């Protein structure tokens, strides 16, 4: 085992095991911590989860809207249909925002 360095003890912790990969330049960590667009992998994954979730919600809202359209138009059904329509508009706004975010951060 090669000793990498020494320093003042900062906190109590036991020894750790792992593999040390020295970095020679500023781009050496790109393979481990970034996507191809130089974004942290976690950020890209969360944006993709948001995008997929919004698409799924959009499909479910369309199904709910289609279902309320064929129901007898009682007062309760009209209230539900209006709520579904309003929620669908919010989903479209969120979808547009995620598209813009993906564009801004280079995830096209």
C-alpha angles and dihedrals in degrees: 000000000000121000109233101189148319133235146151116300108257104177140357112264135141124246118284131214127217146103121290115213111189115217117224099184142016094266097051093097095054093095093053106037110022141059121232089274091057094253123136107264092234092057093050091047093050093048089050091049090052091049093049093045092051091049090051092048089049091055092047091050090051090052091049091048092050090049095051090049092063096043123096104272099242121159091262093050091049091052091050092046091052092048091049091049092050092047090050090055090052090049090053090051091050091047091053091048092052090048090052091047091051090050094048094050094042101252098133 
